[in-house]
Amino acid sequence: MPAGLPAVIRPFPRSDRAFAAAVTAAHNFLGATDGLGASLEAALRGTYPAIRLRRQDPLANRTGGYIEVWYAFRDGDARE
């Protein structure tokens, strides 16, 4: 996907509001960058050492490619 697209980040576990708030705050601070996943991981690794960000597969994107969707996994995967 082209750089600079608006991005939506979906945090997991969804029940961790503090994690969601931290991800949102870091994303708002960093803005749209080419290395969004790596930048967010680096920004949050001190508090969430197992954090992993993964971009949604383009085949699963239902926005027509106009919005990047990322998944932020607090524990490295989608455990709830």
C-alpha positions, 0 to 999 in steps of 0.5 A: 500500500502507498505510504501516507494512507490513513491508518486504523489500528485495532488493539488486542486484547480488546478488553485492555483499555489502557493498551488501546489508549497507549496505542492510540496516543503513540499513533497520534504522536507518530502520525502516518509514517512509512514504518508505522508498525516498527515505529509503534512497536519501538515507542511502546516496547518499554511498557509492552515488551511483547508488542507486535504490529501486523498490517492487515493482508491487502486481500482482507481490506474492505476499504478499497485500499484507501485505509491501512488496517493494522493489528496491535497485539499486546502479547505478540498474538491475538490472545483474549 
